[in-house]
Amino acid sequence: MLEEKLTNLPKDSGIYLMKDDKKNVIYVGKAISLKNRVRSYFQNKENHDIKTRLLVEHIKDFDYIITDNEVEALLLEIALIKKYRPHYNIQLKDDKSYPYIKISAENYPTVTLTRDYKTDGGKYFGPYTNAMDARKFVEALNLLYPIKMCKKKFGSQKQQRPCINYDMGLCLAPCSREIDKEEYDAYLREITAILNGDTDALMSKIRERMGFYAAKQDFETAAVLRDYLYATEKVSVKQKISMADEDSSEVLALAYDEEIAVIAMFERAKGELQGKRTFVLENISDHSPVQMMTEFIKQYYSTDASIPKTIYLQYALEEEQEQSILQLLTKKKGSKVVIKVPKIGNKKKLVDMLEKNAQDAVFQYRSRKEAERQKEERALAEIKNAFGLQRTIERMEAFDISNIMGSDQVGAMVVYEKTKRAPKAYRRFRIKYIEGQDDYAAMGEVVFRRLKRAKEELENGESIQQSRFLPLPEIIFVDGGQGHVKIIQGIVEDFGFDIQVGGLKKDISHRLQSLWTQGRELPLEQLPDSKRFLREVSDEVHRYAYEYHAVRRRKSMLDSELTKIPLVGEKRKRELLRRFEGIEQIQNATIEELIQVEGIDRRVARNIKEYFEVKTKFNDENRENNKKKQK
């Protein structure tokens, strides 16, 4: 099959996706000629570098997408690398996850802070190096320009009841037609001007509000507004920098060792140095400095909202990719972008200085990693000693139960590989067999089901990659003390597994105070190297269980509410829950939107609308009567 696909490859430009035996995408690349590029992987293999040989060994299939030109191929390559994060592609990690301010592309847009830059039609401003200032800046905008903050999507034809934000003066309630589209857009134009650097009007409004609350001796609110003012002043400096397009430039330099590379960047505007950022490149083995710099330019400038006029580099880009990258950057910026490698003069000195910064960042990164490694070793050694373990700890699991008076009981399992969280291995359980509130029995059920699934997977010969409950841990932690440990240890022994069990016992304020193991209680003070880790495990499993319980409880409440509506049975209820996020969305849906749901005709849709209209009217009348009684 592979040979046949190789024979029939087209000569067009495009991107290709290499896949392993499980159909996972392990590499994404682009090509001027798909036929020549893809076939080259399977020819003259002895001339390949080590990384390419390893890649080829794992290729069992491939797909490709034809594009009209190389620039389109480059755009698609970047998008697919972000989507699949393939093992054999260089991965870019910013040492900070910088946020953007986004104006959404809805009919009535929102202004929000996001770390996820998408090509979704929205307008993005930033990135902002100080997330706290950016957050306060957005809060100030939402306070003084009361556009909608909710996630509701609606057209001009739809009318809804305004929410509490309207009553508090925080929203103009476009959902209820309290404001027309033209007036709403006028506010958006003001906000856009502010985000482009014209912050004088916003700061004037904040100062006016500060004076008002100070005069009322509401100094707490005035202090909040003062923080908004400081944040706006800081952010406006950054915005004015990013506006200085004509003279803007960025300088990049790279340093690396056998494991990682760091790219350092100087941001410059109007000839002045404005700041430094550093980025980490991982998975760099067998890549040249030129390849690393090329991959960084592709990935970074495809997501950054602002592109400078000139980019100064320590290394030239790969010759075969340079023109398509320049075309892409020029198209995204809307004006010509130039990439230069200075050989003499001040620019060369600046690149050299930045290279020293990058070398220092590599050293700092490695030092930090080494400190983390030593800290992990000490914590694991202390835990091993507490449990009397001889073998190495590779995996630990923690379990917790969450319920309210026995209702909507759920269990949660979180996983740590050494001392690092492994969220993909987390599991959630609905308690099936225990009635009422019995934490001991519920915990026993969850651990029993987890171990039973592992035993079945072992008996079926499933690999760790295929399974959901392998490998087994060296240690199981349960939320509780001696009683919980005894029950779970008995279950583990019944299965014949060699797993230690420990209890994470909390104090009256629900904070971890001790570890139960080997029939003894160890206060955290006796575990100085591992107490922070154990607290993290306790908090993480509690969070995961609580969040799942909240989801189940909301669903139960919604389920119960829908059951009261005539002609809405189990099937229709499921379809409504699949289509809408909650009661409020169903309540605000039009008949036309309701009949889009499978199994809902006009008669049922009218029943749903009538039910909520009567309920709303009844609740409103009750509120009015209560107000009259209070008077």
VODREN-71618 format. One record per residue (C-alpha): x, y, z; residue in three letters. Coordinates in pm, whole numbers, plus 50000, padded with zeros to 5 digits. Layout:
N
NODE      x      y      z  rest
NODE      X      Y      Z   ALA
...
This chain:
631
NODE      x      y      z  rest
NODE  50000  50000  50000   MET
NODE  50282  50242  50093   LEU
NODE  50471  50161  49771   GLU
NODE  50159  50224  49565   GLU
NODE  50096  50560  49734   LYS
NODE  50458  50662  49674   LEU
NODE  50429  50576  49305   THR
NODE  50112  50782  49261   ASN
NODE  50223  51098  49439   LEU
NODE  50154  51424  49250   PRO
NODE  50424  51675  49156   LYS
NODE  50223  51964  49304   ASP
NODE  50322  52169  49607   SER
NODE  50154  52081  49935   GLY
NODE  50195  51937  50281   ILE
NODE  50244  51577  50391   TYR
NODE  50159  51402  50719   LEU
NODE  50367  51100  50820   MET
NODE  50183  50846  51040   LYS
NODE  50285  50556  51262   ASP
NODE  50121  50213  51299   ASP
NODE  49844  50363  51517   LYS
NODE  49765  50633  51259   LYS
NODE  49916  50902  51485   ASN
NODE  50065  51196  51295   VAL
NODE  50436  51190  51381   ILE
NODE  50568  51448  51132   TYR
NODE  50427  51731  50921   VAL
NODE  50626  51884  50636   GLY
NODE  50577  52096  50326   LYS
NODE  50708  52045  49976   ALA
NODE  50745  52231  49647   ILE
NODE  50698  51889  49485   SER
NODE  50518  51629  49697   LEU
NODE  50640  51349  49470   LYS
NODE  51008  51434  49507   ASN
NODE  51002  51530  49875   ARG
NODE  50801  51237  50015   VAL
NODE  50983  50976  49806   ARG
NODE  51320  51113  49923   SER
NODE  51251  50979  50274   TYR
NODE  51254  50621  50143   PHE
NODE  51556  50656  49910   GLN
NODE  51927  50650  50004   ASN
NODE  51839  50596  50369   LYS
NODE  52205  50554  50459   GLU
NODE  52255  50926  50382   ASN
NODE  51984  51038  50626   HIS
NODE  52072  51190  50963   ASP
NODE  51985  50994  51279   ILE
NODE  51656  51171  51341   LYS
NODE  51532  51116  50984   THR
NODE  51626  50747  51004   ARG
NODE  51424  50711  51325   LEU
NODE  51132  50891  51162   LEU
NODE  51140  50667  50854   VAL
NODE  51149  50353  51074   GLU
NODE  50817  50458  51228   HIS
NODE  50639  50570  50908   ILE
NODE  50366  50318  50823   LYS
NODE  50140  50549  50622   ASP
NODE  50111  50908  50504   PHE
NODE  49855  51157  50379   ASP
NODE  49903  51472  50176   TYR
NODE  49715  51788  50084   ILE
NODE  49780  51967  49754   ILE
NODE  49803  52348  49767   THR
NODE  49808  52613  49493   ASP
NODE  50146  52749  49596   ASN
NODE  50425  52723  49852   GLU
NODE  50291  53003  50073   VAL
NODE  49961  52818  50115   GLU
NODE  50160  52504  50197   ALA
NODE  50356  52695  50462   LEU
NODE  50037  52826  50625   LEU
NODE  49885  52480  50631   LEU
NODE  50206  52324  50765   GLU
NODE  50212  52570  51056   ILE
NODE  49844  52507  51139   ALA
NODE  49883  52127  51134   LEU
NODE  50198  52130  51349   ILE
NODE  50001  52327  51608   LYS
NODE  49708  52088  51582   LYS
NODE  49894  51755  51602   TYR
NODE  50219  51855  51782   ARG
NODE  50402  51571  51600   PRO
NODE  50684  51393  51779   HIS
NODE  50948  51458  51510   TYR
NODE  50874  51827  51450   ASN
NODE  51057  52093  51648   ILE
NODE  50824  52223  51919   GLN
NODE  50817  52588  52023   LEU
NODE  50758  52680  52386   LYS
NODE  50746  53042  52501   ASP
NODE  50894  53083  52847   ASP
NODE  50579  53284  52920   LYS
NODE  50234  53233  52775   SER
NODE  50162  53592  52679   TYR
NODE  49797  53699  52662   PRO
NODE  49617  53898  52395   TYR
NODE  49309  54118  52417   ILE
NODE  49047  53996  52171   LYS
NODE  48742  54163  52019   ILE
NODE  48532  53869  51903   SER
NODE  48382  53839  51555   ALA
NODE  48019  53813  51672   GLU
NODE  47729  54035  51572   ASN
NODE  47759  54194  51919   TYR
NODE  48127  54139  52006   PRO
NODE  48285  54090  52349   THR
NODE  48623  54213  52473   VAL
NODE  48817  53939  52654   THR
NODE  49167  53834  52755   LEU
NODE  49293  53518  52584   THR
NODE  49617  53322  52549   ARG
NODE  49486  53139  52242   ASP
NODE  49555  53333  51921   TYR
NODE  49329  53200  51644   LYS
NODE  49246  53297  51287   THR
NODE  48875  53314  51371   ASP
NODE  48787  53659  51239   GLY
NODE  48839  53828  51577   GLY
NODE  49068  54127  51629   LYS
NODE  49371  54058  51850   TYR
NODE  49581  54318  52031   PHE
NODE  49910  54241  52201   GLY
NODE  50074  54023  52316   PRO
NODE  50107  54173  52666   TYR
NODE  50408  54073  52873   THR
NODE  50233  54153  53204   ASN
NODE  49919  53939  53230   ALA
NODE  49796  54110  53547   MET
NODE  49809  54457  53388   ASP
NODE  49632  54325  53078   ALA
NODE  49359  54166  53292   ARG
NODE  49298  54491  53484   LYS
NODE  49297  54681  53155   PHE
NODE  49018  54455  53022   VAL
NODE  48826  54491  53349   GLU
NODE  48848  54870  53313   ALA
NODE  48719  54852  52955   LEU
NODE  48425  54630  53056   ASN
NODE  48343  54858  53349   LEU
NODE  48346  55187  53158   LEU
NODE  48223  55061  52821   TYR
NODE  47938  54827  52918   PRO
NODE  47930  54592  52621   ILE
NODE  47816  54235  52674   LYS
NODE  48040  53999  52873   MET
NODE  47840  53676  52836   CYS
NODE  47893  53404  52574   LYS
NODE  47539  53422  52438   LYS
NODE  47513  53434  52060   LYS
NODE  47210  53601  51911   PHE
NODE  47094  53795  51610   GLY
NODE  46909  54123  51592   SER
NODE  46577  53944  51547   GLN
NODE  46592  53773  51886   LYS
NODE  46474  53930  52210   GLN
NODE  46565  53796  52554   GLN
NODE  46531  53903  52914   ARG
NODE  46834  54107  53027   PRO
NODE  47054  53952  53296   CYS
NODE  47177  54100  53624   ILE
NODE  47469  54277  53449   ASN
NODE  47214  54508  53285   TYR
NODE  47057  54592  53622   ASP
NODE  47404  54670  53761   MET
NODE  47487  54899  53468   GLY
NODE  47759  54663  53341   LEU
NODE  47590  54563  53014   CYS
NODE  47387  54744  52750   LEU
NODE  47168  54433  52703   ALA
NODE  47174  54394  52324   PRO
NODE  46992  54064  52390   CYS
NODE  46677  54258  52485   SER
NODE  46714  54532  52223   ARG
NODE  46791  54791  52490   GLU
NODE  47057  54926  52253   ILE
NODE  47063  54926  51873   ASP
NODE  47349  54785  51665   LYS
NODE  47474  55126  51549   GLU
NODE  47511  55256  51905   GLU
NODE  47680  54930  52015   TYR
NODE  47927  54956  51727   ASP
NODE  48010  55313  51830   ALA
NODE  48126  55181  52169   TYR
NODE  48332  54915  51989   LEU
NODE  48503  55183  51778   ARG
NODE  48602  55369  52095   GLU
NODE  48740  55050  52249   ILE
NODE  48933  54969  51930   THR
NODE  49091  55316  51935   ALA
NODE  49194  55260  52297   ILE
NODE  49347  54921  52215   LEU
NODE  49540  55088  51932   ASN
NODE  49703  55318  52189   GLY
NODE  49465  55615  52226   ASP
NODE  49404  55565  52599   THR
NODE  49356  55929  52704   ASP
NODE  48974  55906  52707   ALA
NODE  48978  55586  52912   LEU
NODE  49222  55725  53169   MET
NODE  49012  56042  53197   SER
NODE  48701  55833  53272   LYS
NODE  48887  55628  53534   ILE
NODE  49015  55944  53708   ARG
NODE  48661  56086  53708   GLU
NODE  48525  55769  53872   ARG
NODE  48810  55768  54125   MET
NODE  48723  56123  54230   GLY
NODE  48355  56031  54262   PHE
NODE  48420  55734  54494   TYR
NODE  48687  55917  54694   ALA
NODE  48438  56199  54760   ALA
NODE  48194  55936  54891   LYS
NODE  48477  55801  55110   GLN
NODE  48450  55466  54931   ASP
NODE  48827  55432  54928   PHE
NODE  48820  55058  54852   GLU
NODE  48649  55112  54515   THR
NODE  48871  55414  54448   ALA
NODE  49178  55194  54507   ALA
NODE  49052  54936  54256   VAL
NODE  49009  55214  53999   LEU
NODE  49359  55341  54082   ARG
NODE  49494  54994  53994   ASP
NODE  49299  55010  53667   TYR
NODE  49462  55346  53594   LEU
NODE  49814  55216  53662   TYR
NODE  49751  54911  53444   ALA
NODE  49615  55127  53160   THR
NODE  49921  55353  53175   GLU
NODE  50157  55053  53153   LYS
NODE  49962  54883  52875   VAL
NODE  49933  55205  52672   SER
NODE  50313  55229  52661   VAL
NODE  50327  54879  52511   LYS
NODE  50056  54966  52259   GLN
NODE  50235  55281  52144   LYS
NODE  50544  55070  52093   ILE
NODE  50362  54817  51877   SER
NODE  50214  55103  51671   MET
NODE  50558  55236  51578   ALA
NODE  50549  55033  51258   ASP
NODE  50765  55247  51033   GLU
NODE  51077  55218  51246   ASP
NODE  50999  54895  51429   SER
NODE  51232  54600  51424   SER
NODE  51312  54288  51621   GLU
NODE  51649  54124  51676   VAL
NODE  51682  53748  51731   LEU
NODE  51972  53528  51837   ALA
NODE  52001  53161  51927   LEU
NODE  52206  52952  52170   ALA
NODE  52175  52578  52227   TYR
NODE  52315  52266  52386   ASP
NODE  52247  51896  52326   GLU
NODE  51888  51910  52459   GLU
NODE  51736  52254  52414   ILE
NODE  51775  52578  52224   ALA
NODE  51684  52924  52345   VAL
NODE  51598  53208  52111   ILE
NODE  51628  53552  52266   ALA
NODE  51452  53853  52114   MET
NODE  51500  54227  52151   PHE
NODE  51195  54434  52063   GLU
NODE  51283  54778  51924   ARG
NODE  51071  55078  51824   ALA
NODE  51187  55413  51685   LYS
NODE  51543  55294  51732   GLY
NODE  51507  55230  52106   GLU
NODE  51534  54896  52283   LEU
NODE  51195  54815  52441   GLN
NODE  51238  54475  52602   GLY
NODE  51367  54119  52583   LYS
NODE  51181  53790  52552   ARG
NODE  51315  53436  52550   THR
NODE  51171  53121  52395   PHE
NODE  51261  52756  52436   VAL
NODE  51282  52512  52145   LEU
NODE  51253  52146  52237   GLU
NODE  51306  51828  52035   ASN
NODE  51604  51982  51855   ILE
NODE  51838  51683  51815   SER
NODE  52002  51662  51471   ASP
NODE  51876  52008  51372   HIS
NODE  52120  52274  51262   SER
NODE  52106  52631  51400   PRO
NODE  51972  52746  51063   VAL
NODE  51688  52490  51077   GLN
NODE  51603  52592  51433   MET
NODE  51591  52962  51346   MET
NODE  51377  52890  51039   THR
NODE  51126  52685  51240   GLU
NODE  51106  52955  51506   PHE
NODE  51035  53231  51253   ILE
NODE  50758  53021  51095   LYS
NODE  50588  52927  51421   GLN
NODE  50629  53251  51615   TYR
NODE  50527  53504  51352   TYR
NODE  50230  53294  51243   SER
NODE  50071  53358  51585   THR
NODE  50209  53694  51697   ASP
NODE  49966  53980  51632   ALA
NODE  50233  54232  51526   SER
NODE  50509  54181  51271   ILE
NODE  50798  54431  51257   PRO
NODE  50922  54595  50941   LYS
NODE  51270  54447  50979   THR
NODE  51389  54128  51150   ILE
NODE  51762  54099  51226   TYR
NODE  51892  53745  51264   LEU
NODE  52210  53575  51374   GLN
NODE  52165  53309  51102   TYR
NODE  52010  53326  50757   ALA
NODE  51697  53118  50704   LEU
NODE  51699  52796  50505   GLU
NODE  51735  52907  50145   GLU
NODE  51453  52688  50014   GLU
NODE  51204  52837  50263   GLN
NODE  51313  53200  50292   GLU
NODE  51108  53341  50004   GLN
NODE  50782  53171  50104   SER
NODE  50828  53287  50467   ILE
NODE  50890  53646  50355   LEU
NODE  50580  53634  50133   GLN
NODE  50374  53505  50425   LEU
NODE  50499  53773  50667   LEU
NODE  50449  54048  50410   THR
NODE  50095  53930  50340   LYS
NODE  50010  53913  50712   LYS
NODE  50159  54256  50787   LYS
NODE  50017  54427  50479   GLY
NODE  50353  54581  50386   SER
NODE  50699  54459  50295   LYS
NODE  50895  54269  50562   VAL
NODE  51273  54241  50539   VAL
NODE  51499  53982  50708   ILE
NODE  51866  54076  50746   LYS
NODE  52180  53910  50887   VAL
NODE  52412  54198  50986   PRO
NODE  52785  54135  50939   LYS
NODE  52930  54462  51075   ILE
NODE  52828  54773  51264   GLY
NODE  52587  54840  51551   ASN
NODE  52330  54584  51438   LYS
NODE  52596  54312  51444   LYS
NODE  52698  54423  51796   LYS
NODE  52334  54406  51903   LEU
NODE  52299  54051  51765   VAL
NODE  52620  53947  51945   ASP
NODE  52495  54096  52271   MET
NODE  52167  53912  52231   LEU
NODE  52351  53585  52167   GLU
NODE  52516  53625  52509   LYS
NODE  52168  53672  52657   ASN
NODE  52053  53353  52485   ALA
NODE  52357  53162  52617   GLN
NODE  52278  53284  52967   ASP
NODE  51914  53176  52923   ALA
NODE  52031  52824  52825   VAL
NODE  52246  52812  53138   PHE
NODE  51959  52938  53358   GLN
NODE  51717  52690  53201   TYR
NODE  51951  52397  53260   ARG
NODE  52023  52514  53616   SER
NODE  51650  52538  53687   ARG
NODE  51590  52193  53541   LYS
NODE  51874  52047  53748   GLU
NODE  51734  52206  54065   ALA
NODE  51390  52064  53983   GLU
NODE  51546  51720  53921   ARG
NODE  51724  51722  54256   GLN
NODE  51410  51841  54433   LYS
NODE  51214  51558  54268   GLU
NODE  51478  51301  54368   GLU
NODE  51465  51411  54732   ARG
NODE  51084  51401  54739   ALA
NODE  51070  51054  54581   LEU
NODE  51342  50921  54813   ALA
NODE  51148  51046  55116   GLU
NODE  50822  50889  54993   ILE
NODE  51002  50559  54917   LYS
NODE  51141  50559  55270   ASN
NODE  50798  50633  55421   ALA
NODE  50647  50333  55239   PHE
NODE  50951  50106  55282   GLY
NODE  50976  50065  54904   LEU
NODE  51282  49913  54740   GLN
NODE  51192  49971  54374   ARG
NODE  51187  50302  54187   THR
NODE  50867  50507  54194   ILE
NODE  50753  50567  53837   GLU
NODE  50381  50626  53887   ARG
NODE  50152  50730  54173   MET
NODE  49773  50762  54173   GLU
NODE  49537  50945  54407   ALA
NODE  49162  50892  54458   PHE
NODE  48887  51108  54608   ASP
NODE  48506  51097  54636   ILE
NODE  48274  51396  54594   SER
NODE  47902  51419  54675   ASN
NODE  47641  51623  54860   ILE
NODE  47461  51413  55120   MET
NODE  47517  51107  54904   GLY
NODE  47363  51252  54587   SER
NODE  47538  51256  54249   ASP
NODE  47832  51062  54394   GLN
NODE  48145  51053  54182   VAL
NODE  48503  50940  54220   GLY
NODE  48820  51076  54065   ALA
NODE  49165  50939  53994   MET
NODE  49465  51161  53921   VAL
NODE  49803  51032  53806   VAL
NODE  50159  51146  53865   TYR
NODE  50456  51015  53670   GLU
NODE  50730  51061  53927   LYS
NODE  50627  51408  54053   THR
NODE  50475  51541  53728   LYS
NODE  50103  51543  53660   ARG
NODE  49982  51319  53376   ALA
NODE  49636  51465  53294   PRO
NODE  49581  51232  52997   LYS
NODE  49581  50940  53244   ALA
NODE  49324  51099  53478   TYR
NODE  48998  50903  53509   ARG
NODE  48649  50981  53643   ARG
NODE  48393  50740  53788   PHE
NODE  48021  50761  53857   ARG
NODE  47941  50565  54172   ILE
NODE  47710  50286  54053   LYS
NODE  47663  50041  54339   TYR
NODE  47666  50241  54664   ILE
NODE  47344  50395  54796   GLU
NODE  47358  50691  55033   GLY
NODE  47666  50860  55175   GLN
NODE  47933  50602  55250   ASP
NODE  48278  50735  55158   ASP
NODE  48453  50411  55258   TYR
NODE  48238  50197  55031   ALA
NODE  48242  50452  54747   ALA
NODE  48622  50473  54760   MET
NODE  48638  50095  54761   GLY
NODE  48413  50076  54453   GLU
NODE  48627  50322  54257   VAL
NODE  48960  50155  54336   VAL
NODE  48809  49809  54275   PHE
NODE  48683  49913  53930   ARG
NODE  49016  50072  53844   ARG
NODE  49214  49759  53938   LEU
NODE  48961  49527  53773   LYS
NODE  49001  49714  53444   ARG
NODE  49379  49691  53474   ALA
NODE  49361  49316  53537   LYS
NODE  49138  49266  53231   GLU
NODE  49379  49465  53015   GLU
NODE  49672  49257  53140   LEU
NODE  49485  48933  53069   GLU
NODE  49397  49057  52719   ASN
NODE  49763  49133  52652   GLY
NODE  49699  49501  52584   GLU
NODE  50004  49724  52556   SER
NODE  50046  50030  52775   ILE
NODE  49983  50249  52469   GLN
NODE  49651  50074  52395   GLN
NODE  49525  50049  52751   SER
NODE  49340  50302  52969   ARG
NODE  49444  50165  53309   PHE
NODE  49804  50052  53262   LEU
NODE  50069  50067  53388   PRO
NODE  49988  50000  53752   LEU
NODE  50122  50247  54009   PRO
NODE  50376  50178  54280   GLU
NODE  50163  50382  54525   ILE
NODE  49791  50460  54562   ILE
NODE  49693  50760  54774   PHE
NODE  49337  50787  54905   VAL
NODE  49166  51085  55062   ASP
NODE  49133  50975  55424   GLY
NODE  49310  50814  55716   GLY
NODE  49368  50470  55863   GLN
NODE  49019  50334  55789   GLY
NODE  49035  50420  55419   HIS
NODE  49388  50280  55388   VAL
NODE  49288  49948  55547   LYS
NODE  48993  49898  55311   ILE
NODE  49188  49984  54995   ILE
NODE  49491  49776  55099   GLN
NODE  49258  49477  55132   GLY
NODE  49120  49531  54780   ILE
NODE  49473  49560  54637   VAL
NODE  49578  49236  54808   GLU
NODE  49269  49055  54675   ASP
NODE  49387  49135  54323   PHE
NODE  49739  49018  54405   GLY
NODE  49901  49345  54298   PHE
NODE  50215  49478  54465   ASP
NODE  50094  49832  54532   ILE
NODE  50144  50039  54848   GLN
NODE  49850  50239  54985   VAL
NODE  49875  50570  55170   GLY
NODE  49612  50794  55326   GLY
NODE  49611  51173  55279   LEU
NODE  49453  51287  55605   LYS
NODE  49324  51644  55630   LYS
NODE  49259  51872  55926   ASP
NODE  48933  52047  56014   ILE
NODE  49003  52324  55762   SER
NODE  49042  52061  55487   HIS
NODE  49418  52110  55459   ARG
NODE  49651  51811  55441   LEU
NODE  49809  51744  55779   GLN
NODE  49955  51392  55765   SER
NODE  50029  51079  55564   LEU
NODE  49899  50739  55682   TRP
NODE  50124  50454  55574   THR
NODE  50258  50125  55709   GLN
NODE  50011  50145  55999   GLY
NODE  50147  50477  56124   ARG
NODE  50064  50845  56088   GLU
NODE  50342  51075  55967   LEU
NODE  50280  51449  56022   PRO
NODE  50387  51657  55722   LEU
NODE  50652  51825  55937   GLU
NODE  50837  51491  55931   GLN
NODE  50832  51494  55550   LEU
NODE  51011  51821  55462   PRO
NODE  51117  51716  55111   ASP
NODE  50783  51575  54998   SER
NODE  50520  51774  55190   LYS
NODE  50469  52030  54913   ARG
NODE  50423  51752  54657   PHE
NODE  50181  51561  54881   LEU
NODE  49976  51878  54933   ARG
NODE  49963  51927  54559   GLU
NODE  49840  51569  54508   VAL
NODE  49571  51616  54774   SER
NODE  49452  51946  54626   ASP
NODE  49460  51818  54268   GLU
NODE  49251  51505  54329   VAL
NODE  49002  51708  54534   HIS
NODE  48973  51964  54253   ARG
NODE  48922  51698  53987   TYR
NODE  48657  51513  54190   ALA
NODE  48475  51833  54286   TYR
NODE  48462  51962  53927   GLU
NODE  48320  51633  53802   TYR
NODE  48061  51633  54081   HIS
NODE  47960  51989  53987   ALA
NODE  47909  51879  53626   VAL
NODE  47700  51578  53730   ARG
NODE  47495  51789  53972   ARG
NODE  47418  52053  53709   ARG
NODE  47316  51780  53468   LYS
NODE  47090  51620  53731   SER
NODE  46922  51952  53803   MET
NODE  46875  52016  53433   LEU
NODE  46752  51662  53383   ASP
NODE  46497  51708  53661   SER
NODE  46376  52040  53518   GLU
NODE  46324  51902  53167   LEU
NODE  46132  51601  53302   THR
NODE  45852  51838  53408   LYS
NODE  45782  51951  53050   ILE
NODE  45498  51764  52872   PRO
NODE  45606  51545  52577   LEU
NODE  45977  51568  52672   VAL
NODE  46088  51213  52742   GLY
NODE  46431  51059  52788   GLU
NODE  46532  51067  52421   LYS
NODE  46428  51429  52365   ARG
NODE  46589  51526  52693   LYS
NODE  46920  51374  52579   ARG
NODE  46905  51559  52247   GLU
NODE  46829  51891  52419   LEU
NODE  47121  51842  52658   LEU
NODE  47348  51755  52366   ARG
NODE  47250  52072  52176   ARG
NODE  47229  52330  52457   PHE
NODE  47468  52397  52746   GLU
NODE  47208  52461  53015   GLY
NODE  46858  52563  53120   ILE
NODE  46916  52929  53036   GLU
NODE  47011  52846  52677   GLN
NODE  46704  52624  52634   ILE
NODE  46483  52888  52794   GLN
NODE  46615  53161  52561   ASN
NODE  46601  52949  52246   ALA
NODE  46346  53039  51979   THR
NODE  46097  52785  51845   ILE
NODE  46298  52780  51520   GLU
NODE  46614  52690  51714   GLU
NODE  46434  52426  51920   LEU
NODE  46295  52244  51616   ILE
NODE  46652  52206  51487   GLN
NODE  46701  51952  51768   VAL
NODE  46641  51593  51661   GLU
NODE  46299  51470  51777   GLY
NODE  46162  51818  51857   ILE
NODE  45870  51926  51638   ASP
NODE  45674  52252  51661   ARG
NODE  45425  52108  51908   ARG
NODE  45700  52001  52151   VAL
NODE  45888  52328  52096   ALA
NODE  45574  52527  52187   ARG
NODE  45538  52315  52504   ASN
NODE  45896  52399  52603   ILE
NODE  45849  52771  52539   LYS
NODE  45515  52776  52723   GLU
NODE  45662  52594  53024   TYR
NODE  45941  52848  53071   PHE
NODE  45716  53148  53001   GLU
NODE  45469  53037  53270   VAL
NODE  45752  52960  53511   LYS
NODE  45913  53301  53452   THR
NODE  45582  53482  53497   LYS
NODE  45513  53291  53820   PHE
NODE  45860  53371  53956   ASN
NODE  45824  53739  53864   ASP
NODE  45487  53759  54040   GLU
NODE  45635  53593  54349   ASN
NODE  45919  53845  54357   ARG
NODE  45673  54136  54330   GLU
NODE  45455  53995  54609   ASN
NODE  45759  53948  54832   ASN
NODE  45866  54308  54771   LYS
NODE  45517  54432  54866   LYS
NODE  45524  54224  55185   LYS
NODE  45863  54368  55280   GLN
NODE  45727  54722  55240   LYS
